[in-house]
Amino acid sequence: MNFLRGVMGGQSAGPQHTEAETIQKLCDRVASSTLLDDRRNAVRALKSLSKKYRLEVGIQAMEHLIHVLQTDRSDSEIIGYALDTLYNIISNDEEEEVEENSTRQSEDLGSQFTEIFIKQQENVTLLLSLLEEFDFHVRWPGVKLLTSLLKQLGPQVQQIILVSPMGVSRLMDLLADSREVIRNDGVLLLQALTRSNGAIQKIVAFENAFERLLDIITEEGNSDGGIVVEDCLILLQNLLKNNNSNQNFFKEGSYIQRMKPWFEVGDENSGWSAQKVTNLHLMLQLVRVLVSPNNPPGATSSCQKAMFQCGLLQQLCTILMATGVPADILTETINTVSEVIRGCQVNQDYFASVNAPSNPPRPAIVVLLMSMVNERQPFVLRCAVLYCFQCFLYKNQKGQGEIVSTLLPSTIDATGNSVSAGQLLCGGLFSTDSLSNWCAAVALAHALQENATQKEQLLRVQLATSIGNPPVSLLQQCTNILSQGSKIQTRVGLLMLLCTWLSNCPIAVTHFLHNSANVPFLTGQIAENLGEEEQLVQGLCALLLGISIYFNDNSLESYMKEKLKQLIEKRIGKENFIEKLGFISKHELYSRASQKPQPNFPSPEYMIFDHEFTKLVKELEGVITKAIYKSSEEDKQEEEVKKTLEQHDSIVTHYKNMIREQDLQLEELKQQISTLKCQNEQLQTAVTQQVSQIQQHKDQYNLLKVQLGKDNQHQGSYSDGAQMNGIQPEEIGRLREEIEELKSKQELLQSQLAEKDAFIENLKSSQTSPGTNEQSSATASARDSEQIEELKQELATLKSQLNSQSSEITKLQTEKQELLQKTEAFAKSVPIPGESETVIATKTTDVEGRLSALLQETKELKNEIKALSEERTAIKEQLDSSNSTIAILQNEKNKLEVDITDSKKEQDDLLVLLADQDQKIFSLKNKLKELGHPVEEEDELESGDQDDEDDEDEDDSKEQGHI
């Protein structure tokens, strides 16, 4: 500080130094001092003087400051002072509050100092190398200085950075700086660097700029973020606008999906700060950059599909139908939705299904049209709605049909509970507001654009003008309003609608000419000499009359082509007619409308032309001029030539269609052959699998058979008692019956024995009793003794039988006991619980069940083997039938090839006929030239194109022949 006081103040008694001398001394000190502290203090003093004495410091100190940057890089403090001083010299930021003249001078001064600095490219390279320093006091002033250089002389500095090794990559590192000040100023630096330079934009994009910028936007709170979000969005716009490569990279990197959270603003009535509105406005503009009509159609279409798939379009429609959204955001949202759905059928179908949250729900299209035809709505909003409606109908024949159908008598709601799009358009078309008339006419014209079907359907629309009067057609009502002399904007809109309606639609032309008042009105309008304001209406009337001639099918005898041309010649004059027709394209607003599809006008007075209508004028102006100047003979000749060419074209088309059908049939047969081959392979695979399954079943059957045999051998090793446990069930029953029978015999014999004993006792008691007659007693005793003897013998016999039966019973009981023992032994080998005879019977039943199950399974296996054999036979028969079908298809293929060869021959004959016809046409043209009639070059080109098409068809037929 003592040094600074000495330099600035000098000795108190000495003379006062001027500012220039002080700066000179400081510069000398910077250049000559050997001590780093002295040089640092001198540079710091220059920094303090550089804002006030910018010119003096810049002239005297710039060279020394650059030298400091080169030699004193080790000291970050002196480098920071030098960079700040250079920034103050070059930048114009501090001059914002001075008056206009001095501001202009300061800007000139900044650009001059910038030019001096970048004259040596090494200075910019040196500055880029200093940005690699992490020190805050070096990096931040370096970023500001480079940003100021880019603002002053952007293209020159961009070129130096572009050729500098790793120049852009060094700057990209600023986005990753953890210090927000440097990161935010780095975004501003990249804004200036990427402005209007496609090469740098590509490098920045491929240095992962999209990822970093989207991360910053997310960290800052998306649309609720501050000015940093705004700066990032501006940088993204620089990278994407008019840069197809970066747009494709953005889409392929799935960055469109990350844009959806930006628009999750909800239904809020408050909280729309100025910064949020700005951020959301830039976000919507960024979406429009990706789907701009100026982009290549393929890139736009892919971005539109991606926006629908990720839900971005749905989110935009939510904002569109939300309440409390600021007017400018709502307008930009409508424009954004318009371009997201333009020409994309999927998005257009979704938009048609969107309903407004009302009771009852109304389609969003209807709600928007209500705003368009409401004269109290802001002008920019009405323009945005018109653009949205145009984009919804662009290349959308389905949507065009739905709009026109709301006007047809069969679909109009008789109850009047709901209003349709068609009713709103008709209401706007005939309202007292000229802007509503124009918007409704243009919207209805877009419903007819390139759609002949809807042009014919619209002829059915009938309007009720007043109570008691018959309804009139929409076409007639439009001409009636024209003849009433309404405002110019209304008449221009109606004339554009009528021109679009009648073009390429002879039926509509016939309906228009059928009203005898229309042609006189048009000729009267064209023939009058009116002021400049009416010249445009005259031009449009001439265009409408020209369309009525060019697309006239001569179905009305009183208004045939030739008669209309004679009428023009008589009442207007051909030259005058062509001059009036040229008023359209010469109008100052015509070229403006032809540039962009969006109707963007500063005020309603400029709303005259529609973009699509300018295309129609450009297409029809030339052909109408030629049609007016052609004579009737030329028209006849041209029609004959056209008919001949159409006939030949129809023949060629017929053969083309035939060849195409044959190609399709051939492809179908090939597909059938491939399908049959696949089926054949599948059947063979199925047969192989079933054969293997049959073999497995056979192996299982043999295994079960072997196991069953082993069980029989094991059970046969036991005695008959073991067989009782399941091997011979009928023998078990027989033994049981014998045992029961022997028991019953034993009981019977015992009962008989008891009776005999009782009889013997009776006899003994009768022998002891006294008798009256001795002889009779003797006789009785003799007889009784004989009986006794017989009874004894019988008793002995019975006893012997009883003994034998008892022994037999004992034997059977012994056998029974042995059987029980053997059964118990067998029960131990087969784990079955229980010890009683009931348990044994249960075991026997179980064994019998097992055996019957095995026999049943064996029987089922035999049946399954039999069924598989039958199925195999059926598959073989199906294979044989497939092979026969393949042979039949091969024969049909050979026949088709023969047919194709015949078609080729017929086509060759046709080509010969066409060549002869072309020769005849050529000779006719020569005759016309000899007679002095002009021959148009387009006819010659068409004939040449026809020959080219014939050659292409011949090549196609040859390729088909090779196939």
Secondary structure, 3 states (H helix, E strand, C coil): CHHHHHHHHCCCCCCCCCHHHHHHHHHHHHHHCCCHHHHHHHHHHHHHHHCCCHHHHHHHHHHHHHHHHHHCCCCHHHHHHHHHHHHHHHCCHHHCCCCHHHHHHHHHHHHHHHHHHHHCHHHHHHHHHHCCCCCHHHHHHHHHHHHHHHHHCHHHHHHHHHHCCCHHHHHHHHHHCCCHHHHHHHHHHHHHHHCCCHHHHHHHHHCCHHHHHHHHHHHCCHHHCCHHHHHHHHHHHHHHCCCHHHHHHHHHCCCHHHHHHHHCCCCCCCCCCHHHHHHHHHHHHHHHHHCCCCCCHHHHHHHHHHHHHCCHHHHHHHHHHCCCCCHHHHHHHHHHHHHHHCCCHHHHHHHHHCEECCCCCEEHHHHHHHHHCCCCCCHHHHHHHHHHHHHHHCCCHHHHHHHHHCCCCCCCCCCCCCCCHHHHHHHHHCCCCHHHHHHHHHHHHHHCCCCHHHHHHHCCCEECCCCCCCCEEHHHHHHHHHHCCCCHHHHHHHHHHHHHHHCCCHHHHHHHHHCCCHHHHHHHHHHCCCCHHHHHHHHHHHHHHHHHHHCCCCCCHHHCHHHHHHHHHHHCCHHHHHHHHCHHHHCHHHHHHCCCCCCCCCCHHHCCCCHHHHHHHHHHHHHHHHHHHCCHHHHHHHHHHHHHHHHHHHHHHHHHHHHHHHHHHHHHHHHHHHHHHHHHHHHHHHHHHHHHHHHHHHHHHHHHHHHHHHHHHHHHCCCHHHHCCCCCHHHHHHHHHHHHHHHHHHHHHHHHHHHHHHHHHHHHHHHHCCCCCHHHHHHHHHHHHHHHHHHHHHHHHHHHHHHHHHHHHHHHHHHHHHHHHHHHHHHHHCCCCCCCHHHHHHHHHHHHHHHHHHHHHHHHHHHHHHHHHHHHHHHHHHHHHHHHHHHHHHHHHHHHHHHHHHHHHHHHHHHHHHHHHHHHHHHHHHHHHHCCCCCCHHHHHHHHHHHHHHHHHHHHHHHHHHC
